[in-house]
Amino acid sequence: MIIENTGLKGLKSELAHLDESTEKLGFVRWQWEYYRATYDCKFEDVANNAEYYLRINARVETGKLENPYAVLYLEDAYIGKGSFPHGLDYNAPIPQPVMQAANQKLSQLKQALEH
């Protein structure tokens, strides 16, 4: 599910600042190549024994990834339920507490990147 109206789409940041900001909030930069990166944050729903992942894509505007001064811009944020062995089900319903926690993370990231 794409999360609309986060205020993050289109925000720009240098790679070093983006990595530092996302890491502080519990995101991990998993997939990456020279011109794009994916940041994931895991949420566990203990009651239902399920995992959900909040994902944000970023693309390079100038420079190349791994250069701390490369400028990236954020794309859509989306959330999905983890499925065996390594997939995400973007059509699965997201429990309200998980969605609230994800929206809080997105708000905190927006605040960190705007300052």
N, C-alpha and C positions, 0 to 999 in steps of 0.2 A: 504494500500500500504506500503510495506516495503521500507524504505529509505536506499539505499545502500551507501557504502563508506563514512560513517560519521566519521570514526576513533574512534567511541565510543565502538563498539563491542569488548568485551574482556578486556576493561579497568577495573581496580580494585580500590576500595575505601572503607575506613571504613564507616560504616553506618552514623555516626555523620557528617562526612565531606560531604558525598553524600546528606544527607537530607538538610544540610545547603546550599550547592551549588545549588541544584535543587530549593529549596524554594526561594532563591534570584532571580532566573530566572523565577519564576512564575509557577513552577511545584507543584503539590500536590501528596503526596504519598497516593493513594486511596486503592487499594487492597493490602493486605499483609497477610502473614502468617509467620510461623517460618523460612522458608527457601527461600522465594521469596517476591518480592515487585514490584509494578507497579507505575510508576510516569507519571502523565498526565499533559499536558499544553493545555489550551483552547485558541482557536483563533476564533474570531467572524467575519463573513463576513456580515457586515451591509447591503450592497447593495443587497445581495441575501437572507437576513434573515436566515443565516445558521451558524451552529457552527461546528468547526473541532477540533479534539483532537490529539495532538502529544503524543505518548505513548512510554515509554522505560521500558522494563522489566529488573529486576536485580535478580540475584540468589546469595545465600549465599555460599561462599567458605569455610569459617571457622567461627565458632560461631553460634549464633542464632539471628534472628532479634530482635530488641529492646535492644540488647546489643550494646552500641555505638561503641564498638571496633570490632564488627563483620565485616568481610571483604566480600564485595559483588563484583561480576563482572557483567558488563552490557552485555545485549543481544541486539537483534535487536531493532531499533527504527522504528516505523511505525505511519502512520497518517490515520485518517478516518473521515468521516462526521457523526456527531451525528444524530441518528435516534430515533424516539419516541418508547418506553418511555426511555430506557436506553442503547440502542445499538450503535454500530459504524458500518458504512458501509465502509469497506476497499476497495471496488471496485468503489466508487463514484469518479468522477474527482475532483481534488483539484485545486482551482483557483491559478494562478501564484503568486499573492501577499501573499496568505496564505502559499504557499510552500516556498517562499523566507523567510518569517518570521520564519517558522519552521526550515529551514536550518541555519538561523542565531542563533536561540536558541541552536541548536545542536552544532554549532561551539563554542558558548560561554561556554556551559557545558563542552565540551572537554578541552577547555583552563583552566577552573576552576579546573578540575580534574587532569590535568597534572602538576599543580603547587602546 
